[in-house]
Amino acid sequence: MIRINLLPDEYRKRTRMPAKRLAAVAVVVAVNTCLLAFLGHLHFAVANEVEGRHSGHQLDMDSLKPQVAYHDALATEIKLFSSRENTLSDITKNRVLWTRKMDQMIDVVNAGNDVDHFVWFDDVSAQILRPRRGRASKSFGSFEANGHSGSDEWDRMAHFLDDVVDKDLSMFIDDFDTLNRPNGRKDDTDEDLIPAVNWEFPLKLTLRSPDERLALRDKEEESK
């Protein structure tokens, strides 16, 4: 059934929202407003804090970039110099100062002249053998000379070989491992020569390994 209220507006009974409902709606609106304000404040506060920290870290990183680049450059130089040092070490390890060896040999020769022996040489040859990759080699080089002992007594030649290994006279023998045994032949007498008689003999020595020679050099330098 349909009812129609024909009363004028001023005589009609107005329908109002209950006070409790109105209060509940107000409370809900207030709570939501507070929540939105808190969340907004929290969002912007955290965002500002994060942005501030990010800016600080960015400044720290920007200040560290030149140091990192400098460190990387130093690391590259260290690798380069280490490679050069290793190369120079390999070269130094296998080197022999032959001029120094000859000076030491001259000292040995002069030490015994007119006393235990009178020796001279026709020629001298020396070589360094580099070990081949993948092959173990016991030969690292040699020193050879064709010598003469100016006496008709063969033991003068043996005295010279004894002096070669005498470290009190010279450090010549340090770089060498073995020395040949005394052997030679007596040349024909020639009265036109001085001395008229001499023994011809070989001098043969084999080099020590590069590691042994380097260790001996280091030991000699430490003792100075």
Buried (B, 14 or more C-beta within 10 A) or exposed (E): EEEEEEEEEEEEEEEEEEEEEEEEEEEEEEEEEEEEEEEEEEEEEEEEEEEEEEEEEEEEEEEEEEEEEEEEEEEEEEEEEEEEEEEEEEEEBBEBEBEEBBEBBEBBBEBBEEEBBBBEEEEBEBEEEEBEEEEEEEEBBBBBBEBBBBBBEBBBBBBBBBBBBBEEBBBBBBBBBEBEEBEBEBBEEEEEEEEEBBBBBEBBBBBBBBEBBBEBBEEEEEEE
